[in-house]
Amino acid sequence: MSSGLQENIVEVLQEENTIVFVMSHTGKYLSLLGGSNRGLYADGSVLIGKSYPDVLKKEKAEYFQSLLDKVIETKEPLEVEYELSSADFIEKLSNGPSTCQKYRVNIFPLEIDPQEKLHKVVWAVHNITDQ
């Protein structure tokens, strides 16, 4: 990983309104860091071990998977803005915001397996609803 990319990841992690997921190439939530502000984020810990289709409605799950696929294919970071609300989830997550929220995500390749068995990416989400 280049030092510029490492510096960018550290900068992202230091932001107060950030939740970071490590995701597999299949859209499975492997781990998380941050996101404890329930005014900005629902409890993401319930997502660990689940995949996009397990928790998100089809359209949103496919969109998020397409972002992962692009980062893995290009091995380049990607920044995207999107909206997400409780209506996008199959089941409502607890203790999160009740209104639609706007997010900016920075997706970074973390570990691209040359044998293509398990690719991992960092999915760093910033709540930008009030910006």
C-alpha positions as CSV (number, residue, x, y, z in Angstrom):
1,M,0.0,0.0,0.0
2,S,1.5,3.4,-0.9
3,S,2.3,5.9,1.8
4,G,-0.1,8.4,0.2
5,L,-3.0,6.0,0.5
6,Q,-2.0,5.1,4.1
7,E,-2.0,8.8,5.0
8,N,-5.4,9.2,3.4
9,I,-6.8,6.3,5.4
10,V,-5.4,7.7,8.7
11,E,-6.9,11.1,7.9
12,V,-10.3,9.5,7.2
13,L,-10.3,7.5,10.4
14,Q,-9.6,10.6,12.5
15,E,-12.8,12.3,11.5
16,E,-15.5,12.3,14.2
17,N,-18.4,11.5,12.0
18,T,-17.0,8.4,10.4
19,I,-17.7,4.7,10.6
20,V,-15.3,2.3,8.9
21,F,-16.2,-1.2,7.7
22,V,-13.8,-3.8,6.3
23,M,-15.8,-5.6,3.6
24,S,-15.1,-8.7,1.6
25,H,-15.5,-8.7,-2.2
26,T,-18.8,-10.5,-1.8
27,G,-20.2,-7.5,0.2
28,K,-19.9,-9.3,3.5
29,Y,-19.3,-7.0,6.6
30,L,-16.1,-8.4,8.2
31,S,-15.4,-5.7,10.9
32,L,-16.1,-2.1,11.9
33,L,-14.5,0.8,13.7
34,G,-16.3,3.9,14.9
35,G,-19.9,4.9,14.2
36,S,-20.9,5.2,17.9
37,N,-22.8,8.4,17.4
38,R,-26.4,7.1,17.3
39,G,-27.6,10.5,15.9
40,L,-25.6,9.8,12.8
41,Y,-25.4,6.0,12.5
42,A,-27.4,3.0,13.5
43,D,-25.6,0.2,15.4
44,G,-23.5,-1.3,12.7
45,S,-22.3,-4.2,14.8
46,V,-25.4,-6.2,13.9
47,L,-24.2,-6.2,10.3
48,I,-21.0,-8.1,11.0
49,G,-21.0,-11.5,9.2
50,K,-23.9,-10.5,6.9
51,S,-23.8,-9.4,3.3
52,Y,-25.5,-6.6,1.4
53,P,-28.4,-8.8,0.2
54,D,-28.9,-10.0,3.8
55,V,-29.6,-6.5,5.1
56,L,-30.4,-4.1,2.2
57,K,-33.2,-4.1,-0.4
58,K,-32.2,-5.3,-3.8
59,E,-31.5,-2.0,-5.5
60,K,-29.3,-0.6,-2.8
61,A,-27.5,-3.9,-2.3
62,E,-26.7,-4.1,-6.0
63,Y,-25.5,-0.5,-6.1
64,F,-23.1,-1.0,-3.1
65,Q,-21.8,-4.2,-4.6
66,S,-21.1,-2.4,-7.9
67,L,-18.9,0.1,-6.0
68,L,-17.0,-2.8,-4.4
69,D,-16.5,-4.5,-7.7
70,K,-15.2,-1.3,-9.3
71,V,-12.6,-0.8,-6.5
72,I,-11.5,-4.4,-6.7
73,E,-11.2,-4.3,-10.5
74,T,-9.3,-1.1,-10.7
75,K,-7.4,-1.4,-7.4
76,E,-8.0,2.3,-7.0
77,P,-9.8,4.3,-4.2
78,L,-13.3,5.6,-5.0
79,E,-15.3,8.4,-3.4
80,V,-19.1,8.5,-3.8
81,E,-22.0,10.3,-2.2
82,Y,-25.4,8.5,-1.6
83,E,-28.5,8.7,0.6
84,L,-29.6,5.9,2.9
85,S,-32.7,5.6,5.0
86,S,-34.4,2.9,7.1
87,A,-36.6,2.2,4.1
88,D,-33.4,0.9,2.3
89,F,-33.0,-1.9,4.8
90,I,-34.9,-5.2,4.9
91,E,-35.2,-4.9,8.7
92,K,-35.0,-1.7,10.6
93,L,-31.7,-1.2,12.4
94,S,-32.0,-0.1,16.0
95,N,-31.0,3.2,17.6
96,G,-30.1,5.1,14.4
97,P,-31.3,8.3,12.8
98,S,-35.0,8.2,11.9
99,T,-34.7,10.4,8.7
100,C,-32.9,9.9,5.4
101,Q,-29.2,10.6,5.8
102,K,-26.6,11.7,3.2
103,Y,-23.2,10.0,3.2
104,R,-19.9,10.2,1.5
105,V,-18.0,7.0,1.3
106,N,-14.3,6.5,0.6
107,I,-13.6,3.0,-0.5
108,F,-10.0,1.8,-0.5
109,P,-8.5,-1.5,-1.7
110,L,-7.1,-3.2,1.4
111,E,-6.1,-6.6,0.4
112,I,-6.4,-7.9,-3.2
113,D,-5.8,-11.6,-3.2
114,P,-3.8,-12.6,-6.3
115,Q,-5.6,-16.0,-6.2
116,E,-8.9,-14.2,-6.1
117,K,-10.2,-16.1,-3.1
118,L,-10.9,-13.2,-0.8
119,H,-10.4,-9.5,-1.6
120,K,-10.9,-7.0,1.1
121,V,-11.7,-3.2,1.0
122,V,-12.0,-0.5,3.6
123,W,-15.5,1.2,3.3
124,A,-15.2,4.5,5.3
125,V,-18.5,6.3,5.6
126,H,-18.9,10.0,6.5
127,N,-22.3,11.3,7.5
128,I,-22.6,14.6,5.6
129,T,-26.3,15.2,6.1
130,D,-25.8,18.6,7.8
131,Q,-23.2,19.9,5.4
